[in-house]
């Protein structure tokens, strides 16, 4: 088994200490940091797929993501030194809307988005519409993700979009909504761009959205 | 009911050991759950959706107690842990009442804990658990309130009030929760059950919303109940504790609302069973509840009628029943929508698994608990008739397992793509508040199928 395989295995098994140690060893042995990151991303995608299929559960997913972050902490400085871009897929601000304190769905989505290479800024729970907008501007976000678990907090998702419209910023961000009561009909009514029906869907939808955006910018 | 007073809980919520979110999850919750599941050798058996293993039920209980005492409850507002000692927990269990009194007048109920394979019928709370359109809210509420087996009703949720969207924590919520409470109260009067135990109001998400409907004349009475949730997982916040403080002084029954997530932080069926049992201990001590609403659900399907879910639903009720006097209403969350054979089968399987295991019923949330108007009292009626029937005939867990297994075979491969069914308005004559003929026929056919499987209905 190569050191790359060992590193991927340590991440998939959620062994953060081992993953960080192996990443350091790989760097010392002059391994190609960009190739290591690609291998880790592929490994995490497998973990995400297994989670989506119900073969593993949230603890395994979160521990793997944590181990991945540990390894990336070692690899990213090396990437920068070598001049390679970290190749983030996109920048996202995510939170649960005002009046809603439920976080598990948002947290699963964040874990899977980070594993897929997105730069995610977690705004937490009970986030006002204006705070979403301000934070998105601060971090130059591509995407705003707003989660709501209660039918009576869903209107706050629309309020966020209404504020973007009022400020003339609607076209600047891709807005994705999530949460158990959210439906396709609500996405249309609220004026959002997409629906993160589950975390796996959110990743796929946003990968495509970012890909379209980059293609559009390049054309 | 614990000897712990509210101010002791509030003090611990503000001054308990400091612990940030990540530390609570990664250093306490996840390793301790893994440890107790292994230590107490808890293993899911797909062949036994209704297990009949007393020792397993006791091990789930022991694991839950050890987990609860070690981890405590995390207040996310203060980042403090509310810790309860073993002596305090044991005292609370010792002092738990033999019965609770709810409802008023002719609808007064004496609610007592049930034992495994108890021949006394379940306490039945009818609840759609979802939103109805404002213009049919009164009739929908009446449809639930008029159900003869209803010992209590939790009405639908309103998303609009006076034609405007309700947003939690805003003035629209204040108006909406009052409208909800008034319409539900009117429904009980129009149906002739003014004292019926109401668990209300679900429209009130905020603490202010809940406080504003406490009114013995038109709103939620002291003889009624409220639900106060535990956050995912083993967490609370100051707003929830505000509701507890208010309900304690107002005098209404507190229902602790807990839904451990299968596939979530607790992992699979084993950990979810332990966690959901531990949630009841949160209710008993921290919320000082009168009863628990227990709705463990599958992360992917938002339901609890699958094989692994029924196993853990049954096991949680058995663990509680064998080791405590905690009242627990087992809340059915189903995949199919109203007006489908599958929904009747899911409701029956969940009722059988819950009732023979010592639980009471809170039913039912069809179609993944997320589609407006997609619930009717008829699936709840069937579930409660099944619950009373299996109790009355003294059904054993082994017999229940056989029937539930046969029902599962009929629907479990459709869980991912369950039929949507029809909304309330298509199943009921709304203004006359009665099921349509075809719907009653379907319900009757479902009862006949269950009778053929061994359920002896008294009528």
Interface residues (C-beta under 8 A of the other chain):
Chain A: X54 X57 X58 X59 X60 X62 X63 X66 X98 X99 X100 X101 X102 X103 X104 X125 X150 X151 X152 X153 X155 X156 X159 X180 X181 X183 X198
Chain B: X25 X26 X30 X33 X34 X76 X131 X157 X159 X165 X166 X167 X168 X169 X173 X176 X203 X205 X206 X231 X232 X233 X237 X239 X261 X263 X264 X265 X267 X268 X299 X300 X302 X369 X370 X371
